[in-house]
């Protein structure tokens, strides 16, 4: 990164320096001419934020080099890796009970609904805690939120280590509850980490990678528990030993990641990574109001529609993941291991879909079109999965599960990034938190409804119920108006109340000043 004009001794151009990264532009005055008096005798001065020209470069203007500048920090990859890793462990703990629900039912002597609640407690805890969690993220910062997420995840893992007794179901529920609280400080961070640490050409891919950690944890949760804890109900001591092995291994990894979070996870890079982020970082902190931000989001009709559609899609994913063991064993008895492998196939295919969707968004910025197409393909994938379950060939379930996962799980980062675009400059943590809250509410409702339908009428009835809701989601997605506010700022367009005027070269200054003058007159 090149030093600033003061550091390398470059002389500043004559004239009063712009204050706090702003350039005074007389309202209504033509470029290069003195400003005129307004009708009431007062003189208007419009302050236009100078945004940086490129990564690591100074922003040229008529009075010499200006700050802030943008740059990409190498630490961003470490931050992303650490977050993705402890998000993986948290997601693993979410699904580790449900995929071998029959084993835990026998070990603790409880009903299938009790075991389902070990998964649904994640959804239940999120809804009341999301508002204080997003407030903490917006007012206390990224690092503290990350430490709480990683620390509570570690604490919950160790609490479950003391629950490996047949009469201690309440203790394992307590540990799972702690992990569910940790999740509140995890799920809302992908878009915030991407925006704070990554540049405009990699922000969607970074968000998809952060979401990828959570998906990978679900995949590992589908794969490892059936292998580590096989169904040995006739040998309770061996079963308890296997459960302990899984719990202690999880705790060790969670502890290591908590230590790494303390050491390496920083609040933000030295320089903002994008023009849009530079504009937000320089805003006076007293101007921010959490309540006003929430209110602005709920007044944003496209965001409200996205809130519902994202909740439906993700709720369906949560419901299918929670009940997958029961669905598969209805048609294929004794196939606990293959049920886990089908879940693994579903999530791994979704991970590929997430990365491809992130790369596609970074390349095309076609947020609504991509979201709608993926939603439609997810619906068809769910229909195919539903009507091929009872064919008697489990390899077909592997294929249809992979197709379903590719599109359904691939949708998750799309929703995050689309929300950030249509709600900029509102906080990414707040919009992501509300999306996840909607997902948890729909997840609880869908899991309870699908579980009831599955137990009374069979898996096909429960899956058809989900297909109907996904069709509703397609219609609502088609109604979302696409207004890419953040993207417009990054490419140098003035959008809404944020008047971003990029200055490319001194020769362009006259044209840019004319544009600023028009904006000033419009504001008056």
N, C-alpha and C positions, 0 to 999 in steps of 0.2 A: 504494500500500500504506500503510495507516494505521500510525503508529508504535505501539510497544508502550506498556504502562502506565508504564514507567519513563521512556521518552523524552518522553511528552506530559505528564508530571507527575501522572498518575492515581494516587491513593493506593491502596496494596495493602490488602486486608482483613487484619484482625489474625489472628495465629496463625503457626505456623512455615511458611515457604514450602516448596512441594514441590521436591524435589531432582531435577535432571536431567530435568525434564519428566514426573515421576511424582507421583501423589497417594497418600499412605499411606491404606489402607483397612483397618481392623481386621477380621481374619477372624472370621466368625461373628457379628459384632455387628450388630444391627438398625440401620437408618438412624436417625441422630440420637441414638443411645445410646452410652454408653461401652463399650469393648471388654471382653469377658470373658476370663478366664485360660484357657489351654488345659489339658488334663488333666495334662500333664507339668510344669505350673507356668510354662511359658514363654509369652510373648505373641507371637502371630503378627502380622506386618505385611505385607499384600499390596500390592505396588506395581503400580498399574494405570496404563498409559500413557494420557495424555490426548492424544487426536487432535483435529486442528483441525476447526472446524465448516464452513468453506467457504473458497473461494479468496480469499486476501488478508485473511481475517478472523481475529480472535483467538478462542481457544477459551475460552468462559466456564466458570467453575466456581464452587464455593462460596467460594473464596478470591480471586476476582478473575480478571482476564485471565491466560491462560497461553500459553506458547509450546510447541512450534513452531506456526507458522501456515503455510498453503498459499498459493501464488500462482503464476501462470503468467508466464513470462518471454518477452518478445518475441524474444529471441535464439534461442528454440527453432526458429523457422522457418529461420534461417540455418544452424544446426547440421544440421537435417534436409536442407536443400538441398545443402550441401557434401558431406555423407556420401553422399546419393543420387547426386551427380554423379561422385565418384571411384569409387563402386561400379559406376556405369554404364561407366566406362572399363575397369575390371577385367573386367567381364563381356563387354564388346566384344572384349577381347584373348583371352578364352577361346574364342570361337566363330569368330574371324576366319579361322582356317586351315581348319576343317572344312567351312565352307559353300562353299569353292572348293578342296576337297581335290584334285581332279584337276589344278588349276593348279599347286599346290605339289608334287604328285608329279612332274610333268614338270620343274619348275624345279630342284628339288633332286635329282631322279633317285632317289627313294625309293619304297617301297611305300605302299599305302593304310593299312596298319597303323601305319607310322611317323607319318603325318599324324594318324591317330586318337589316337596317344599325345600329340600336342601339345595335345589337348583333355583326355585322361584324366590327364595329369600334374597338372592341377588337383585331380582327385579323389584321386589317389595321395598328393599332398603333404598333403592336409588331414587324413588319418586319423592319422598319427603326430604331427602338430604341434598338433592341436586341444587336447590337454590342457595343454601349456605355454602355449598362447595364451589359453585360458580362465582359467588360473591368473594370467597376467599381467593380464588384464582385471579379475579379482576383487581382486587385491592391489595393482596399480599404477594402476588406474583407466582411465576411458574415453578421456581425451585422449591418453595415451601409446599406447594400442592403435590409436586412429585415426591418429596420426602414423606409426606403423609400417606400417599398411595403405596409406596414401596414399604414403608415401615409397618402399616397396618396389615399389609399382605403377609409380611414376615411373621408378625405377631399371631395372626389367625392360623398360619401353618403350624406354628409351634403349639398352639392351643389344641389342635386336633390330635397331636401326638399323645396327649393324655386321655384320649377318648376311646382307646382300643380295649374296651370292656363291654360285654353284652348289655349291661344296664346303664351305660353312659351315652345313650343317644343324645341326651340334652347337651353333653359336652361337645360332641361333634357338631351339633347345631350352633353352639356358641362360637366355635372356631370358624364355621362357615359364615356366621353373621359378621364376624370381624372382617373376613375377606370380602364380604359383600359391601361393607362400608368402604374398604380400600378401593373397590371398583368405582365408587362415585368420584374418587380423585384421579381415576385413570382414564375412563372412557371419553371424557371431554377434552383430553389433551392433544390428540393427533393433529387436528387442524391448527391449534395454537402453536405447537412445536414447529409445524411446517411453515407457518407464517412468520414466526419470530426468527427462525434460524435459516430458512432456505429461500433462494432467489425465485423470481417469477417463472423461470423456465423449468424449475424442478419442484415447485411447491406441491403440485398435485401428486407427483410420484412419491414425494416424502410423506404426504398424508396417507397415501395408500400403503406405504411401507410401515408406517406406525400402526395402522389398522391391521396390517399383516401379522404383527406380533400377537395380537389378540386372537386372530384366526388360527395361527399356528398353535397357540396354546389349546384351543378347542380341538384341533387335529390330534395333538399329542394326548389330550384327555380322552379322545375316542380310542386311541391306539394302545396306550400303556396299561391302564387299569385292568382290562381283560387279561393281559399277559402277566402283570404283576400279582393280580389277585384272582386266580382261577376259582371256579365254583367248587369248593371242597367243603360243603356243608357237613359232611360226615366226620370231618376232622377240624373241630373248632379251634384248637391250639394252632394248627398250621394256618388256618384262615386269619387268625389274629396276628400271627407273625408276618404274613404277607401284607396285611393292611398297615402294620407298623412300618414295614420297609418302605411302602409307598409314601406314608406320611412323613417319616424322617428324611427321606431323600428330597421331598418337596421343600421341607423346612431348611435344609442345608443350602439348596440353590437360592431360595428366597433371601436368606441371610447374606449370602455373597453379593447378591444384586443390590440389597439395601446399602451395604458398605460402598459399593461402586457408585451408587446414586449420591451418597454423601460426598464422595471424593470428586467426581467428575461432572456432575450435573450443575450447570450454571444457569443464571437467570436469563441472560441474553448475550449476544455477541457484542463486541466493541462497536461495530458499525452496523446499521440496519441492512438487511440483505436485499431490499427492494424499495422502490419509490413509495409504494403504498404504505409500507411499514415505517418509512422515514416520516411520512406525514402524520401517522398516528403517534409515534414516539415523541414527537415534538409538541403534541397538544398539551396544554396546561392540565395537570392532573385534577385541579379543582373543577374543571368543566365536566368531568365524568360523573354520571349518576347511574347507579345500578338499577334502581327502580325505573328510571326513565328509559334505560336500555331495554329492559324487559317489556315495557309498554310499547316502545318503538317496534320491537319484534312482533308483538301481537297485533299491531296495526298494519303490519306488512302482510297483505293478503297472499302474495306468492309464497312467503315463508310459512304461513299458517297451512296452506295447502301441502307444502313439502313436509311440514311437521306431521300431518296425518298420513301421507303416503309413505314416508320413511318409517313411521310407527307400525303401519300395517306390514310392510315388507320384512322389517327386522323382527317384529313380533312373530311372524310366521316362521322365520328362521329359528328363533328361540324355542318355539313350541315343538317344531319338528326335531330339533336337537335334543330337547328334554325327553321326548317320548319315543325316540328312535328305537331304543332297546325293546320297548313294549310292542311297537309296530312290527319290527322284524321278527320277534319271537312268536307273534301270533301266527305267522305263516311258515316260519322256519324254526322249529323247536330245537333247543340245544345249540343254537348258533350265536352264542354271546360274543365270541371272538370275531366272527364275521360281521356282526352288528357293529362292533367297534371299527372294523375295517371299512365298512360302508360309510360310517360317519367320517372316518379319516379321508376317504375318497371325496366325500362331499366338500369337506373343508379345504383340502389341498387343491382341488379344482377351483374352489372359490378364491384361494390365494393367487393362483395364476390369473384368474379373472380380475382381481383387484389391481394387480400390478399392470396388466394390460390396459385396464380402464384408466389408471392414473397416467400412464404414458400417453394414451390417446388424448386425454384432456389437456395435458401439457402441450401437445402438438397442435390440437385443433381448437381448443376452448369451446367446443360444442357441448355445453353442459346439459341443456334441456333435451336436446336430441338424443344424446347418449343415455341419459337417465331414462327417458321414455322407452327407448329400444330395449335396454336391459330389463326394464320392468315387464315389458310384453314377453320377452323370451323367458324370464323367470316364471311367468304365469303358465306358459306352455310346458316348461320343464316340470312344474308341479302337477299339471294335468297328466303328463306322460308317466311320472313317478307313481301317481295314485292308481292308474288303471293297469299298471304292469306288475304291481306288488304280488298279486295272487296267481301269477302264471306258473309258479313252482320252480323257476330257474333263478337261483340267487345271483348268477353272474349278470343277469339283466338288471337286477336292482343296483348292482355296482355301477353299471353304465348310466342308468337313469339318475341315480344319486349324484354321479359326477357332473352330468349335464345340469341338474338342478343347482348344485353347489356353485358351478362356474358362474352362473348368472346371478343367483340370489345373494351369495356372499360377495361377489364382485360388485354388487350395488352399494355396499356399506360405505366405502370411501367416496363414492359419487355423491351420496346424500350430504356428507360433511362438506365437501368442496363446493357443491352447488349452493348450500346454505350460506357459506362464507361470502360467495360472490354476490348473492342477491340481498344480503344484509349489511355489507360493508358500509360504513366503518364501525358497526357494532362489534362487540367483542366476540372473537371466535369461540372462546370458552363458553359464553352464554348461549350462543346459537347451537353449538354442539351438545351442551348440557340439556337443552330443551328437546333436541332430537332424540337423545338417549332416554330422556324421561318418557317421551311418547312411546319409544320402543319397549320400555319396561312395562308400561301400563298395558299396551296391546299384548305383550308377551305373557303377562299373568292371565289376562282374560282369555287369550287363545289357548294357552296351555290347559287351563281349567276346562274350557269348553271342549277342546279336542280330546282331552283325557276322558271326559264324561261320555262323549260320543263314541270314542274308541272302545271303552269298556262295555257299553251297552249295545252298540250297533256294529262295531268293528272298525278297523283303521280306515277303510274306504270312506265311511261317513265323515269321520273327523277330517280327512284330507280334503274332501269336497267342500266342507265348511270353510277351510282355509282358501281354497281356490276362488270361492265366491268373493271373499274379502280382497283378494289380490286383483280381481277384475275391477272392483270398485277403485282400488288404488291406481289402476291404469287410467281410468277416466279422470280422476283428480289430477294426476300428473300431467295429462294433456292440457289442463286448464291453467297450469303455472306459467306466468309471464316471466320470460327470461330477461333480466336486467343485470348484466355483468359489470357491477360497479367497480369491484377491485381490479378487474382486468382493464377497464377503461382508464383507471388511474395509472396503471403500470405502463400502458402504451401512450400516455400523455394526453388523455381526453379529460376535459372538465365534466364532472358528473354530479348532478344534484347540487347539494349545498357545499360540496368540496370542490374548490376551484383550483385544480392542479395545473400549473402552467410550466411545462418542461422547457428549459432553455438549451437548445442544441449548440448554438454558436452565436457569436456577436452579430453576424450578418442577419440572423433570423430575428433579432431582438425587436425590430420595428413591427414586424407582423405579430409577434407575441404580445407586444404592448397594446396594439389595436384590439386584440382579442380580449385582453384584460379590461380595457376601457369599456367594451361592450358589456362584459359581465358586471362591471361596477354600475353602469347605468341601469341594467336590468335589476340589480339588487335594490337600487334606490327606488 
